[in-house]
Amino acid sequence: MYLTTDSIEPARLAERMVRAERGALVTFVGHVRDHHAGRQVVELEYSAYAPMAEAECARIVAEAERRWPVGIALEHRLGTLAIGEVAVAIVAAGGHRGEAFDACRWVIEEVKRTVPIWKRERYADGTVAWVDPTAPGGAIPAGQPHEAPR
Amino acid sequence: MTSLELRVLLFGRYAELFGTESLPLRLAQGATVADAVKALREQPAGNLLPRQLLCAVNLRQVAPDHPLAPGDELALLPPLAGG
């Protein structure tokens, strides 16, 4: 399972990847930022098309482990997150730093590119918007939520 | 003329637009993803869908010319924002 509604603990994720032959562990941790496109963010909510998101994460991990001699750990948070909480953590563990850095960078870019996860931000002024990296301004105002996100 | 029935899943902003996360859709046999999207655009709020739509069938991203089969799960994916 790559998606979780529980807090992510990057250090524990990294510990799981330690092996005698792995001299390099690179960890990427994405935290919830307090601003977006000039607006003050107070909290956000991640939702996903869970079965597809799990399948995409599995594909990305398998592909990274095929391209580089590394082991990959990946967790992405869902649900409501406060500023500073961990949204995503990736560990790439290999024999040497080169493959570990390269694989870790590739995995986060691929997660952003292909995993069906959405982000709704709540701002200090009380408004809410769906983050849309393709839109000018980076977000589209949200309507009334009709039910809890999944 | 036989028809095919499929389930459409809506997420994020699209679920808000349609006021639901899932709806049934009946199309003519041989219909493609583009045909399904066209039918959805004719529903209330469907005109608010963007011109370019990311679609998945049975958990895989597909092109508009992808043929649909009875029982398929078609998902309309808003711009991805994970990570």
gemmi code that builds the backbone of each chain (N, CA, C; Angstrom):
import gemmi

chains = {
    "A": [
        ("MET", (0.840, -1.200, 0.000), (0.000, 0.000, 0.000), (0.876, 1.251, 0.000)),
        ("TYR", (0.674, 2.101, -0.980), (1.477, 3.322, -1.094), (0.725, 4.544, -0.568)),
        ("LEU", (-0.606, 4.433, -0.485), (-1.402, 5.552, 0.017), (-1.737, 5.313, 1.474)),
        ("THR", (-1.747, 6.382, 2.248), (-2.066, 6.221, 3.659), (-2.789, 7.450, 4.196)),
        ("THR", (-3.699, 7.221, 5.133), (-4.346, 8.350, 5.799), (-3.666, 8.632, 7.135)),
        ("ASP", (-2.683, 7.815, 7.496), (-1.917, 8.037, 8.736), (-0.712, 8.938, 8.459)),
        ("SER", (-0.165, 9.517, 9.522), (1.042, 10.334, 9.383), (2.166, 9.492, 8.780)),
        ("ILE", (2.948, 10.121, 7.919), (4.097, 9.439, 7.312), (5.333, 9.723, 8.151)),
        ("GLU", (6.099, 8.680, 8.420), (7.340, 8.848, 9.193), (8.530, 8.480, 8.310)),
        ("PRO", (9.140, 9.503, 7.689), (10.221, 9.254, 6.725), (11.395, 8.464, 7.326)),
        ("ALA", (11.721, 8.718, 8.580), (12.861, 8.032, 9.186), (12.607, 6.524, 9.274)),
        ("ARG", (11.353, 6.186, 9.603), (11.023, 4.752, 9.681), (11.023, 4.107, 8.310)),
        ("LEU", (10.572, 4.888, 7.334), (10.569, 4.394, 5.955), (12.010, 4.106, 5.522)),
        ("ALA", (12.918, 5.021, 5.857), (14.326, 4.860, 5.480), (14.958, 3.659, 6.190)),
        ("GLU", (14.645, 3.519, 7.481), (15.205, 2.391, 8.245), (14.881, 1.055, 7.596)),
        ("ARG", (13.662, 0.960, 7.077), (13.232, -0.299, 6.447), (14.078, -0.645, 5.230)),
        ("MET", (14.747, 0.361, 4.634), (15.473, 0.143, 3.380), (16.952, -0.167, 3.595)),
        ("VAL", (17.413, -0.114, 4.839), (18.837, -0.354, 5.118), (19.196, -1.825, 4.883)),
        ("ARG", (20.262, -2.039, 4.112), (20.823, -3.379, 3.887), (22.337, -3.240, 3.924)),
        ("ALA", (23.013, -4.326, 4.194), (24.478, -4.291, 4.295), (25.129, -3.756, 3.024)),
        ("GLU", (24.554, -4.081, 1.859), (25.194, -3.692, 0.599), (24.792, -2.295, 0.128)),
        ("ARG", (23.872, -1.652, 0.836), (23.401, -0.329, 0.410), (24.157, 0.767, 1.161)),
        ("GLY", (25.067, 1.415, 0.451), (25.855, 2.469, 1.072), (25.218, 3.841, 0.981)),
        ("ALA", (24.154, 3.962, 0.163), (23.557, 5.287, -0.060), (22.040, 5.234, 0.054)),
        ("LEU", (21.512, 6.039, 0.957), (20.058, 6.196, 1.063), (19.719, 7.662, 0.821)),
        ("VAL", (18.902, 7.927, -0.198), (18.446, 9.293, -0.459), (16.961, 9.361, -0.138)),
        ("THR", (16.580, 10.323, 0.703), (15.177, 10.475, 1.092), (14.660, 11.814, 0.596)),
        ("PHE", (13.520, 11.787, -0.093), (12.826, 13.036, -0.426), (11.570, 13.097, 0.432)),
        ("VAL", (11.350, 14.215, 1.093), (10.148, 14.400, 1.902), (9.450, 15.673, 1.447)),
        ("GLY", (8.204, 15.542, 1.028), (7.413, 16.710, 0.654), (6.507, 17.101, 1.805)),
        ("HIS", (6.595, 18.355, 2.229), (5.776, 18.869, 3.332), (4.717, 19.834, 2.808)),
        ("VAL", (3.641, 19.974, 3.548), (2.595, 20.937, 3.191), (3.124, 22.349, 3.435)),
        ("ARG", (3.069, 23.164, 2.374), (3.600, 24.515, 2.391), (2.507, 25.496, 2.806)),
        ("ASP", (2.899, 26.606, 3.417), (1.895, 27.559, 3.920), (1.475, 28.602, 2.881)),
        ("HIS", (1.950, 28.441, 1.641), (1.530, 29.397, 0.619), (1.505, 28.719, -0.751)),
        ("HIS", (0.683, 29.256, -1.634), (0.613, 28.765, -3.003), (0.141, 29.900, -3.894)),
        ("ALA", (0.945, 30.186, -4.908), (0.616, 31.249, -5.861), (0.235, 32.548, -5.159)),
        ("GLY", (0.999, 32.882, -4.116), (0.797, 34.160, -3.441), (-0.325, 34.158, -2.412)),
        ("ARG", (-0.962, 33.011, -2.174), (-2.055, 32.960, -1.195), (-1.615, 32.166, 0.031)),
        ("GLN", (-2.170, 32.542, 1.180), (-1.785, 31.871, 2.418), (-2.656, 30.629, 2.632)),
        ("VAL", (-2.026, 29.470, 2.638), (-2.723, 28.191, 2.794), (-2.802, 27.850, 4.285)),
        ("VAL", (-3.988, 27.398, 4.729), (-4.098, 27.003, 6.143), (-4.201, 25.490, 6.310)),
        ("GLU", (-4.759, 24.799, 5.312), (-4.748, 23.338, 5.331), (-5.078, 22.836, 3.931)),
        ("LEU", (-4.840, 21.552, 3.708), (-5.233, 21.003, 2.416), (-5.713, 19.582, 2.561)),
        ("GLU", (-6.363, 19.144, 1.491), (-6.990, 17.838, 1.504), (-6.574, 17.101, 0.235)),
        ("TYR", (-5.984, 15.935, 0.409), (-5.632, 15.096, -0.733), (-6.695, 14.025, -0.921)),
        ("SER", (-7.140, 13.837, -2.160), (-8.012, 12.711, -2.472), (-7.422, 11.997, -3.670)),
        ("ALA", (-7.875, 10.773, -3.914), (-7.266, 9.970, -4.981), (-8.286, 9.046, -5.616)),
        ("TYR", (-7.963, 8.610, -6.794), (-8.641, 7.463, -7.403), (-7.805, 6.282, -6.921)),
        ("ALA", (-8.155, 5.799, -5.722), (-7.239, 4.938, -4.971), (-6.733, 3.699, -5.722)),
        ("PRO", (-7.606, 2.902, -6.348), (-7.069, 1.693, -6.999), (-6.076, 2.028, -8.114)),
        ("MET", (-6.374, 3.104, -8.863), (-5.461, 3.476, -9.950), (-4.182, 4.087, -9.388)),
        ("ALA", (-4.309, 4.880, -8.326), (-3.131, 5.510, -7.724), (-2.190, 4.444, -7.160)),
        ("GLU", (-2.757, 3.425, -6.518), (-1.923, 2.329, -6.009), (-1.204, 1.621, -7.162)),
        ("ALA", (-1.937, 1.362, -8.231), (-1.344, 0.667, -9.378), (-0.243, 1.508, -10.019)),
        ("GLU", (-0.475, 2.817, -10.117), (0.537, 3.707, -10.703), (1.792, 3.769, -9.832)),
        ("CYS", (1.601, 3.845, -8.514), (2.763, 3.870, -7.614), (3.559, 2.575, -7.754)),
        ("ALA", (2.864, 1.459, -7.844), (3.551, 0.169, -7.992), (4.342, 0.141, -9.298)),
        ("ARG", (3.741, 0.689, -10.345), (4.430, 0.739, -11.639), (5.686, 1.599, -11.548)),
        ("ILE", (5.571, 2.750, -10.903), (6.708, 3.678, -10.785), (7.844, 3.039, -9.991)),
        ("VAL", (7.504, 2.405, -8.871), (8.526, 1.762, -8.038), (9.224, 0.640, -8.829)),
        ("ALA", (8.438, -0.175, -9.505), (9.016, -1.286, -10.277), (9.910, -0.757, -11.395)),
        ("GLU", (9.453, 0.317, -12.046), (10.223, 0.884, -13.160), (11.545, 1.484, -12.655)),
        ("ALA", (11.511, 2.175, -11.512), (12.737, 2.757, -10.943), (13.716, 1.647, -10.556)),
        ("GLU", (13.180, 0.572, -9.980), (14.055, -0.530, -9.553), (14.612, -1.305, -10.747)),
        ("ARG", (13.938, -1.168, -11.887), (14.444, -1.792, -13.117), (15.542, -0.914, -13.745)),
        ("ARG", (15.328, 0.431, -13.675), (16.286, 1.343, -14.314), (17.577, 1.513, -13.529)),
        ("TRP", (17.465, 1.483, -12.189), (18.651, 1.697, -11.356), (18.794, 0.534, -10.371)),
        ("PRO", (20.024, 0.248, -9.918), (20.201, -0.821, -8.924), (19.873, -0.308, -7.525)),
        ("VAL", (18.587, -0.074, -7.277), (18.149, 0.510, -6.001), (16.895, -0.201, -5.504)),
        ("GLY", (16.613, 0.000, -4.240), (15.316, -0.349, -3.675), (14.583, 0.943, -3.388)),
        ("ILE", (13.269, 0.973, -3.646), (12.484, 2.200, -3.470), (11.388, 1.978, -2.437)),
        ("ALA", (11.227, 2.936, -1.537), (10.061, 2.980, -0.653), (9.318, 4.272, -0.967)),
        ("LEU", (7.994, 4.201, -0.978), (7.179, 5.358, -1.365), (5.893, 5.367, -0.550)),
        ("GLU", (5.571, 6.515, 0.024), (4.271, 6.677, 0.696), (3.707, 8.048, 0.357)),
        ("HIS", (2.401, 8.091, 0.067), (1.718, 9.362, -0.196), (0.519, 9.466, 0.722)),
        ("ARG", (0.365, 10.601, 1.339), (-0.697, 10.824, 2.304), (-1.993, 11.221, 1.616)),
        ("LEU", (-3.130, 10.785, 2.175), (-4.456, 11.240, 1.756), (-5.192, 11.821, 2.956)),
        ("GLY", (-6.226, 12.608, 2.681), (-7.021, 13.187, 3.758), (-6.625, 14.630, 4.032)),
        ("THR", (-7.019, 15.127, 5.198), (-6.762, 16.526, 5.550), (-5.418, 16.658, 6.250)),
        ("LEU", (-4.594, 17.586, 5.755), (-3.254, 17.796, 6.308), (-3.075, 19.236, 6.749)),
        ("ALA", (-2.371, 19.391, 7.867), (-2.041, 20.732, 8.362), (-0.709, 21.167, 7.747)),
        ("ILE", (-0.441, 22.469, 7.836), (0.838, 23.003, 7.353), (1.985, 22.273, 8.042)),
        ("GLY", (2.984, 21.899, 7.266), (4.168, 21.262, 7.832), (4.096, 19.751, 7.874)),
        ("GLU", (2.890, 19.181, 7.728), (2.795, 17.715, 7.742), (3.428, 17.132, 6.485)),
        ("VAL", (3.829, 15.867, 6.589), (4.455, 15.190, 5.455), (3.383, 14.721, 4.480)),
        ("ALA", (3.509, 15.152, 3.228), (2.555, 14.770, 2.188), (3.038, 13.550, 1.424)),
        ("VAL", (4.340, 13.476, 1.217), (4.897, 12.365, 0.446), (6.323, 12.102, 0.913)),
        ("ALA", (6.706, 10.824, 0.926), (8.091, 10.476, 1.258), (8.567, 9.379, 0.309)),
        ("ILE", (9.795, 9.549, -0.158), (10.406, 8.583, -1.073), (11.803, 8.273, -0.562)),
        ("VAL", (12.133, 6.990, -0.501), (13.493, 6.592, -0.157), (14.040, 5.759, -1.308)),
        ("ALA", (15.220, 6.151, -1.801), (15.932, 5.348, -2.800), (17.223, 4.874, -2.140)),
        ("ALA", (17.388, 3.556, -2.097), (18.534, 2.972, -1.411), (19.336, 2.122, -2.380)),
        ("GLY", (20.633, 2.452, -2.502), (21.467, 1.717, -3.443), (22.888, 1.584, -2.937)),
        ("GLY", (23.732, 1.029, -3.777), (25.115, 0.843, -3.380), (25.846, 2.169, -3.256)),
        ("HIS", (25.525, 3.098, -4.171), (26.249, 4.365, -4.224), (25.291, 5.528, -4.455)),
        ("ARG", (25.786, 6.758, -4.180), (24.903, 7.923, -4.188), (24.327, 8.260, -5.561)),
        ("GLY", (25.101, 7.987, -6.631), (24.641, 8.384, -7.966), (23.278, 7.805, -8.293)),
        ("GLU", (23.165, 6.495, -8.218), (21.889, 5.849, -8.565), (20.782, 6.207, -7.560)),
        ("ALA", (21.173, 6.409, -6.299), (20.154, 6.718, -5.287), (19.544, 8.103, -5.537)),
        ("PHE", (20.389, 9.113, -5.801), (19.875, 10.456, -6.113), (19.031, 10.432, -7.392)),
        ("ASP", (19.564, 9.805, -8.431), (18.863, 9.807, -9.717), (17.490, 9.142, -9.605)),
        ("ALA", (17.461, 7.986, -8.948), (16.205, 7.235, -8.834), (15.196, 8.015, -7.991)),
        ("CYS", (15.656, 8.621, -6.905), (14.753, 9.357, -6.016), (14.112, 10.528, -6.765)),
        ("ARG", (14.916, 11.270, -7.505), (14.411, 12.408, -8.267), (13.399, 11.958, -9.322)),
        ("TRP", (13.721, 10.864, -9.981), (12.834, 10.363, -11.031), (11.482, 9.947, -10.458)),
        ("VAL", (11.515, 9.285, -9.313), (10.270, 8.793, -8.705), (9.345, 9.959, -8.332)),
        ("ILE", (9.853, 11.017, -7.716), (8.963, 12.116, -7.326), (8.378, 12.811, -8.562)),
        ("GLU", (9.203, 12.976, -9.600), (8.671, 13.618, -10.814), (7.585, 12.748, -11.456)),
        ("GLU", (7.803, 11.452, -11.438), (6.844, 10.523, -12.045), (5.551, 10.466, -11.221)),
        ("VAL", (5.664, 10.520, -9.902), (4.477, 10.547, -9.045), (3.624, 11.772, -9.399)),
        ("LYS", (4.270, 12.926, -9.531), (3.542, 14.148, -9.863), (2.909, 14.056, -11.246)),
        ("ARG", (3.561, 13.352, -12.150), (3.118, 13.305, -13.546), (1.967, 12.326, -13.783)),
        ("THR", (1.965, 11.185, -13.065), (1.014, 10.137, -13.467), (0.065, 9.613, -12.389)),
        ("VAL", (0.297, 9.917, -11.117), (-0.561, 9.299, -10.087), (-1.821, 10.149, -9.870)),
        ("PRO", (-3.014, 9.521, -9.987), (-4.260, 10.300, -9.871), (-4.577, 10.688, -8.425)),
        ("ILE", (-3.991, 11.794, -8.018), (-4.209, 12.376, -6.694), (-4.541, 13.850, -6.904)),
        ("TRP", (-5.489, 14.351, -6.080), (-5.908, 15.753, -6.205), (-5.796, 16.459, -4.873)),
        ("LYS", (-5.631, 17.766, -4.969), (-5.343, 18.562, -3.784), (-6.303, 19.750, -3.729)),
        ("ARG", (-6.995, 19.869, -2.611), (-7.886, 21.015, -2.419), (-7.334, 21.841, -1.267)),
        ("GLU", (-7.043, 23.101, -1.556), (-6.430, 23.972, -0.554), (-7.466, 24.891, 0.089)),
        ("ARG", (-7.296, 25.090, 1.406), (-8.120, 26.071, 2.116), (-7.214, 27.238, 2.485)),
        ("TYR", (-7.678, 28.446, 2.195), (-6.851, 29.637, 2.382), (-7.269, 30.418, 3.623)),
        ("ALA", (-6.370, 31.330, 4.024), (-6.603, 32.130, 5.237), (-7.881, 32.970, 5.116)),
        ("ASP", (-8.269, 33.334, 3.886), (-9.476, 34.153, 3.711), (-10.757, 33.310, 3.681)),
        ("GLY", (-10.630, 31.998, 3.935), (-11.805, 31.140, 4.018), (-12.200, 30.479, 2.702)),
        ("THR", (-11.577, 30.879, 1.601), (-11.928, 30.277, 0.319), (-11.189, 28.954, 0.124)),
        ("VAL", (-11.673, 28.189, -0.845), (-11.144, 26.857, -1.120), (-10.922, 26.738, -2.617)),
        ("ALA", (-9.854, 26.056, -3.026), (-9.624, 25.877, -4.466), (-8.958, 24.539, -4.740)),
        ("TRP", (-9.255, 24.016, -5.923), (-8.583, 22.810, -6.401), (-7.271, 23.215, -7.055)),
        ("VAL", (-6.198, 22.635, -6.617), (-4.908, 22.936, -7.223), (-4.872, 22.346, -8.626)),
        ("ASP", (-4.534, 23.209, -9.582), (-4.457, 22.786, -10.976), (-3.161, 23.319, -11.574)),
        ("PRO", (-2.137, 22.449, -11.626), (-0.839, 22.909, -12.125), (-0.898, 23.417, -13.562)),
        ("THR", (-1.973, 23.074, -14.288), (-2.071, 23.503, -15.681), (-2.786, 24.845, -15.824)),
        ("ALA", (-3.393, 25.347, -14.746), (-4.181, 26.574, -14.841), (-3.323, 27.800, -14.538)),
        ("PRO", (-3.656, 28.937, -15.174), (-2.945, 30.157, -14.797), (-3.310, 30.486, -13.347)),
        ("GLY", (-2.315, 30.772, -12.498), (-2.621, 31.014, -11.088), (-2.572, 29.743, -10.256)),
        ("GLY", (-2.553, 28.579, -10.933), (-2.311, 27.325, -10.230), (-3.472, 26.693, -9.500)),
        ("ALA", (-4.664, 27.320, -9.543), (-5.791, 26.737, -8.818), (-7.108, 27.218, -9.406)),
        ("ILE", (-8.166, 26.431, -9.183), (-9.503, 26.770, -9.652), (-10.434, 26.759, -8.444)),
        ("PRO", (-11.214, 27.856, -8.235), (-12.085, 27.912, -7.049), (-12.986, 26.686, -6.945)),
        ("ALA", (-13.150, 26.160, -5.741), (-13.966, 24.976, -5.528), (-15.380, 25.373, -5.172)),
        ("GLY", (-16.334, 24.493, -5.538), (-17.718, 24.708, -5.146), (-17.948, 24.085, -3.787)),
        ("GLN", (-19.207, 23.827, -3.483), (-19.518, 23.193, -2.205), (-19.231, 21.702, -2.305)),
        ("PRO", (-18.470, 21.162, -1.362), (-18.261, 19.713, -1.379), (-19.594, 19.024, -1.124)),
        ("HIS", (-19.880, 17.995, -1.904), (-21.173, 17.327, -1.766), (-21.067, 16.144, -0.812)),
        ("GLU", (-19.862, 15.625, -0.639), (-19.669, 14.541, 0.330), (-18.183, 14.409, 0.611)),
        ("ALA", (-17.846, 13.583, 1.571), (-16.447, 13.443, 1.958), (-15.622, 12.924, 0.793)),
        ("PRO", (-14.389, 13.420, 0.633), (-13.540, 12.914, -0.427), (-13.115, 11.482, -0.132)),
        ("ARG", (-12.713, 10.774, -1.180), (-12.234, 9.419, -0.950), (-10.784, 9.295, -1.293)),
    ],
    "B": [
        ("MET", (-30.773, -1.822, -32.129), (-29.335, -1.610, -31.951), (-28.962, -1.861, -30.489)),
        ("THR", (-27.948, -2.697, -30.305), (-27.540, -3.006, -28.929), (-26.769, -1.835, -28.343)),
        ("SER", (-26.806, -1.759, -27.030), (-26.107, -0.669, -26.369), (-25.138, -1.240, -25.344)),
        ("LEU", (-24.240, -0.384, -24.887), (-23.326, -0.828, -23.839), (-23.461, 0.103, -22.647)),
        ("GLU", (-23.394, -0.503, -21.488), (-23.514, 0.272, -20.263), (-22.189, 0.292, -19.530)),
        ("LEU", (-21.825, 1.475, -19.053), (-20.596, 1.554, -18.281), (-20.801, 2.484, -17.097)),
        ("ARG", (-19.808, 2.460, -16.217), (-19.858, 3.288, -15.019), (-18.836, 4.394, -15.189)),
        ("VAL", (-19.275, 5.615, -14.919), (-18.356, 6.755, -15.001), (-18.015, 7.216, -13.590)),
        ("LEU", (-16.725, 7.340, -13.304), (-16.278, 7.851, -12.006), (-15.779, 9.279, -12.173)),
        ("LEU", (-16.176, 10.126, -11.227), (-15.772, 11.534, -11.273), (-14.998, 11.864, -10.007)),
        ("PHE", (-13.976, 12.676, -10.161), (-13.132, 12.986, -9.014), (-12.953, 14.493, -8.873)),
        ("GLY", (-12.553, 14.883, -7.658), (-12.166, 16.264, -7.399), (-13.175, 17.263, -7.914)),
        ("ARG", (-12.678, 18.207, -8.692), (-13.527, 19.282, -9.188), (-14.653, 18.758, -10.087)),
        ("TYR", (-14.389, 17.697, -10.829), (-15.430, 17.170, -11.728), (-16.585, 16.572, -10.923)),
        ("ALA", (-16.279, 15.936, -9.799), (-17.337, 15.399, -8.941), (-18.185, 16.548, -8.386)),
        ("GLU", (-17.533, 17.658, -8.080), (-18.284, 18.835, -7.611), (-19.203, 19.368, -8.710)),
        ("LEU", (-18.672, 19.448, -9.927), (-19.462, 19.982, -11.043), (-20.735, 19.172, -11.261)),
        ("PHE", (-20.594, 17.835, -11.260), (-21.734, 16.956, -11.540), (-22.557, 16.656, -10.296)),
        ("GLY", (-22.013, 16.991, -9.114), (-22.735, 16.708, -7.879), (-22.794, 15.236, -7.531)),
        ("THR", (-21.906, 14.446, -8.113), (-21.858, 13.014, -7.816), (-20.466, 12.480, -8.134)),
        ("GLU", (-20.125, 11.357, -7.523), (-18.821, 10.742, -7.801), (-18.930, 9.587, -8.777)),
        ("SER", (-20.167, 9.255, -9.164), (-20.330, 8.095, -10.031), (-21.669, 8.178, -10.731)),
        ("LEU", (-21.697, 7.846, -12.021), (-22.978, 7.793, -12.713), (-22.933, 6.745, -13.819)),
        ("PRO", (-24.093, 6.135, -14.106), (-24.138, 5.151, -15.177), (-24.265, 5.861, -16.519)),
        ("LEU", (-23.767, 5.244, -17.564), (-23.864, 5.836, -18.905), (-24.183, 4.727, -19.892)),
        ("ARG", (-25.151, 5.005, -20.770), (-25.514, 4.029, -21.792), (-25.147, 4.607, -23.159)),
        ("LEU", (-24.381, 3.859, -23.915), (-23.913, 4.314, -25.227), (-24.187, 3.239, -26.269)),
        ("ALA", (-24.060, 3.629, -27.525), (-24.239, 2.652, -28.598), (-23.030, 1.725, -28.633)),
        ("GLN", (-23.277, 0.484, -29.017), (-22.189, -0.488, -29.156), (-21.108, 0.089, -30.072)),
        ("GLY", (-19.850, -0.128, -29.712), (-18.754, 0.385, -30.522), (-18.325, 1.793, -30.137)),
        ("ALA", (-18.937, 2.332, -29.095), (-18.605, 3.707, -28.678), (-17.175, 3.774, -28.134)),
        ("THR", (-16.589, 4.937, -28.266), (-15.237, 5.173, -27.764), (-15.292, 6.120, -26.555)),
        ("VAL", (-14.135, 6.345, -25.964), (-14.034, 7.288, -24.849), (-14.514, 8.675, -25.289)),
        ("ALA", (-14.164, 9.062, -26.515), (-14.596, 10.371, -27.021), (-16.124, 10.458, -27.066)),
        ("ASP", (-16.787, 9.362, -27.439), (-18.259, 9.353, -27.464), (-18.826, 9.521, -26.059)),
        ("ALA", (-18.190, 8.856, -25.100), (-18.644, 8.961, -23.707), (-18.484, 10.393, -23.202)),
        ("VAL", (-17.357, 10.989, -23.526), (-17.106, 12.366, -23.077), (-18.131, 13.314, -23.705)),
        ("LYS", (-18.440, 13.074, -24.980), (-19.431, 13.907, -25.672), (-20.789, 13.812, -24.964)),
        ("ALA", (-21.176, 12.597, -24.593), (-22.451, 12.398, -23.891), (-22.432, 13.101, -22.528)),
        ("LEU", (-21.291, 13.047, -21.864), (-21.195, 13.694, -20.541), (-21.252, 15.213, -20.660)),
        ("ARG", (-20.706, 15.741, -21.743), (-20.745, 17.197, -21.942), (-22.165, 17.691, -22.132)),
        ("GLU", (-23.068, 16.801, -22.579), (-24.459, 17.199, -22.812), (-25.284, 17.156, -21.533)),
        ("GLN", (-24.709, 16.601, -20.452), (-25.436, 16.556, -19.183), (-25.299, 17.904, -18.467)),
        ("PRO", (-26.205, 18.169, -17.499), (-26.089, 19.425, -16.742), (-24.684, 19.567, -16.152)),
        ("ALA", (-24.103, 20.717, -16.303), (-22.748, 21.046, -15.816), (-21.653, 20.449, -16.698)),
        ("GLY", (-22.033, 19.579, -17.631), (-21.037, 18.952, -18.496), (-20.323, 19.953, -19.383)),
        ("ASN", (-21.005, 21.069, -19.659), (-20.381, 22.104, -20.494), (-19.219, 22.797, -19.779)),
        ("LEU", (-19.122, 22.577, -18.452), (-18.042, 23.201, -17.682), (-16.764, 22.355, -17.687)),
        ("LEU", (-16.845, 21.143, -18.254), (-15.637, 20.318, -18.343), (-14.650, 20.982, -19.296)),
        ("PRO", (-13.349, 20.916, -18.985), (-12.372, 21.532, -19.883), (-12.313, 20.804, -21.228)),
        ("ARG", (-11.773, 21.506, -22.198), (-11.701, 20.943, -23.544), (-10.820, 19.689, -23.576)),
        ("GLN", (-9.700, 19.773, -22.859), (-8.785, 18.627, -22.784), (-9.098, 17.828, -21.529)),
        ("LEU", (-9.407, 16.542, -21.688), (-9.775, 15.719, -20.537), (-8.874, 14.497, -20.431)),
        ("LEU", (-8.409, 14.266, -19.211), (-7.619, 13.074, -18.937), (-8.602, 11.960, -18.572)),
        ("CYS", (-8.508, 10.823, -19.281), (-9.448, 9.728, -19.016), (-8.709, 8.429, -18.741)),
        ("ALA", (-9.304, 7.607, -17.887), (-8.769, 6.268, -17.629), (-9.899, 5.266, -17.789)),
        ("VAL", (-9.575, 4.121, -18.349), (-10.530, 3.027, -18.421), (-9.926, 1.845, -17.685)),
        ("ASN", (-10.684, 1.337, -16.724), (-10.230, 0.193, -15.924), (-8.812, 0.416, -15.387)),
        ("LEU", (-8.613, 1.594, -14.799), (-7.392, 1.974, -14.069), (-6.205, 2.350, -14.949)),
        ("ARG", (-6.413, 2.437, -16.267), (-5.288, 2.825, -17.133), (-5.663, 4.049, -17.960)),
        ("GLN", (-4.699, 5.000, -18.051), (-4.953, 6.174, -18.891), (-5.082, 5.746, -20.347)),
        ("VAL", (-6.074, 6.317, -21.029), (-6.320, 5.936, -22.423), (-6.527, 7.172, -23.287)),
        ("ALA", (-6.386, 6.971, -24.593), (-6.615, 8.038, -25.569), (-8.102, 8.103, -25.905)),
        ("PRO", (-8.546, 9.234, -26.499), (-9.977, 9.394, -26.811), (-10.532, 8.320, -27.754)),
        ("ASP", (-9.673, 7.733, -28.589), (-10.197, 6.740, -29.539), (-10.272, 5.331, -28.935)),
        ("HIS", (-10.003, 5.218, -27.644), (-10.056, 3.912, -26.983), (-11.485, 3.366, -27.025)),
        ("PRO", (-11.676, 2.132, -27.528), (-13.026, 1.560, -27.597), (-13.506, 1.096, -26.214)),
        ("LEU", (-14.798, 1.267, -25.969), (-15.368, 0.894, -24.673), (-16.087, -0.443, -24.770)),
        ("ALA", (-16.049, -1.190, -23.674), (-16.728, -2.484, -23.618), (-17.747, -2.439, -22.474)),
        ("PRO", (-18.787, -3.293, -22.558), (-19.788, -3.310, -21.482), (-19.114, -3.542, -20.126)),
        ("GLY", (-19.552, -2.779, -19.120), (-19.019, -2.958, -17.781), (-17.741, -2.203, -17.507)),
        ("ASP", (-17.217, -1.512, -18.506), (-15.988, -0.736, -18.290), (-16.208, 0.333, -17.221)),
        ("GLU", (-15.122, 0.652, -16.527), (-15.134, 1.753, -15.561), (-14.340, 2.899, -16.181)),
        ("LEU", (-15.058, 3.951, -16.545), (-14.427, 5.126, -17.164), (-14.257, 6.199, -16.103)),
        ("ALA", (-13.038, 6.667, -15.910), (-12.781, 7.700, -14.905), (-12.341, 8.984, -15.579)),
        ("LEU", (-12.962, 10.097, -15.182), (-12.547, 11.419, -15.658), (-11.612, 12.021, -14.612)),
        ("LEU", (-10.376, 12.270, -15.012), (-9.359, 12.685, -14.062), (-9.056, 14.177, -14.214)),
        ("PRO", (-9.346, 14.978, -13.205), (-8.937, 16.388, -13.235), (-7.409, 16.479, -13.249)),
        ("PRO", (-6.868, 17.660, -13.547), (-5.404, 17.807, -13.565), (-4.783, 17.260, -12.281)),
        ("LEU", (-3.775, 16.408, -12.433), (-3.178, 15.710, -11.290), (-2.404, 16.693, -10.426)),
        ("ALA", (-2.477, 16.478, -9.106), (-1.823, 17.429, -8.191), (-1.202, 16.717, -6.994)),
        ("GLY", (-0.732, 15.487, -7.213), (-0.088, 14.762, -6.117), (1.355, 15.205, -5.925)),
        ("GLY", (1.984, 14.630, -4.927), (3.393, 14.920, -4.652), (3.565, 16.139, -3.768)),
    ],
}
model = gemmi.Model(1)
for chain_id, residues in chains.items():
    chain = gemmi.Chain(chain_id)
    for i, (resn, *xyz) in enumerate(residues, 1):
        res = gemmi.Residue()
        res.name, res.seqid = resn, gemmi.SeqId(i, " ")
        for name, pos in zip(("N", "CA", "C"), xyz):
            atom = gemmi.Atom()
            atom.name, atom.element = name, gemmi.Element(name[0])
            atom.pos, atom.b_iso = gemmi.Position(*pos), 0.0
            res.add_atom(atom)
        chain.add_residue(res)
    model.add_chain(chain)
structure = gemmi.Structure()
structure.add_model(model)
structure.setup_entities()
